[in-house]
Amino acid sequence: MVLTAGGVPASATAFAAASTPAPLHVTAIPATPAVDWVETTDPPSGITAELPGKPTVRKATVSVEGKNVDARLYILDTPDGAVGFAVHDMPGDQYPLEDNLQRVLESYMQNTAEPLSSSNVRKVMFDGRPALDARLTSEADESLIGFIRLIADDKRLVQALVLGPEANEKALKAMHERLLANLRIP
């Protein structure tokens, strides 16, 4: 199974822009506890989150309705799956969060040729900001499971995502909850 990371509106896979090199390879490995969670900061925005190690930073510029949007992805491949967050320099409330979720699903399929679907989609609030939570699944070569939260800020669209083998669902859910608990948007 190949996981390319990102969720940049209108161009990328579940976590990375189509132009981002080196897709992540995630395989099912027994869950191991994440020990060294590291605070990671997106310098342009000041958005911070803890990740279970030092992430790879990927940058992309994508076109959204004819406008260039800069995006940065902070992703880490763990024994349980991929975890990370993305920051898009566009008003997060510019498009409905449901539309942005659909772009994530479509981008994943375009870049992997594997379908990704969402379920349990629900609107929530995150630190006073509108957000959308969803469970992600794919039944392609290997059953995948993941969790995503899209957060609308007046200056940015933020995504927090985990995705990995279905066998690691419990560990992925725990990573996602910890990521969200330590995500700060100034």
Disulfide bonds with the S-S distance in Angstrom:
none
